[in-house]
Structures are given as C-alpha cells and as structure tokens.
C-alpha cells in the first residue's frame, strides 16, 4: 500500500510541476499583457466616476500589499500554478488509480481532457474567465455556481463514459445540462468599461492555456501510473 501511495504522490507532483510551469508560461505570454491593459481601463473608469471620498478609498485599496511587477509577481504566479496543479493532479491520479482499464499516457490525456471539460470549459459556458474591471455578480453566488457546475459535469461525464446502462447515461446528460438550465448568476446591471474584444481574447486565451494545463496533467499522470489491463 505504501508503494502505491508513494507512486501516486510522485506522479501527482511531477504532473503538477510540469503543468504549473506550462500554465505560468502561457499566462505570462498571453494573459498578463491583457490584464495590465484591463487594469488601466479599470483605473481610468474609477478616476472618472469616483467622488473625492471614493477616490481616497480607491487610493487606500491600491496601497494594499500585492506582489511587485516583474520577478516577484512571476514567482508567486508560478508557485500558485504549481500548487493548484499538484492538487488537481492528486485528484486525477486518485481517479486513475481506481480505474480498472488499461492505462498509459494517451489515456491519461483523455482523462485530462475530461478534467478540462469539468473544471474549465463547462463553467466558462456560463461564467467566462473575467478580466479586472469586468461587471460580475456577487462572488459567493458565482463560486457556488462554478463549483456545482464542475461537480455536476464530472459526475455526468463519469455516467456517460464509464457506465454501460442507458439510464445512467441519460442521468449523466441531465447532470451536465442541469447547471446551464438553471443559469449562471450575472450582475443586475450588465456592462463594464472593458472593450468586448479584450474580454473575448482573455476568455479564449484562458481556455487554451487551461486545456494545455489539463492535457499535461493527464498525460504525465497516465504515463507515470501506466499499467496493462
């Protein structure tokens, strides 16, 4: 048992580090420039709309600690992505360990794509990745919808592809569709200061990077845990 746990932890750590580095590279090249532009739009909008009291509050908020631009910000981003990657890799490796079929890198990629569908693509259909300054609903409501959508999609995919009985596959399709039929929370007054093209570029870039992240997680995890049926 200890050998299995050691193997699982080693696979998860390797997958998490590589996937985290891939995500960090993609973010620095594609997303960070968009975020900086969005922050400029947000600052301009706040400057135009705020009263003197509100402006002072914004100034105080801006003085709160945050990583310095450059190496410090990059280091925190990489660390965060590696930690998130390792956490997701542990979850993925746990599922792969319980899987009874043939397992290798290619099948790991398939499982990684399932993770991408559950944790990135499905939630993004209702709540696309957002830039700073985007109009958004209350944070708690968005988090609850995101989590319920990810869980429902993961369960639905398991029923669709790991079960043979028709009833389970029907329930899987219903589970995947249910969060979108309910609908994601959105602000009462839509609209923000960001150009639609900028937001679209960020959403698409985020999904592409997330797909690469999950493919790396699945492929490395499957390769490290490979076995014959």
Secondary structure as UniProt FT lines:
FT   HELIX           2..26
FT   HELIX           27..31
FT   HELIX           32..49
FT   HELIX           52..62
FT   TURN            69..70
FT   HELIX           71..98
FT   HELIX           105..116
FT   HELIX           117..121
FT   HELIX           122..126
FT   TURN            132..133
FT   HELIX           139..162
FT   HELIX           166..182
FT   HELIX           196..224
//
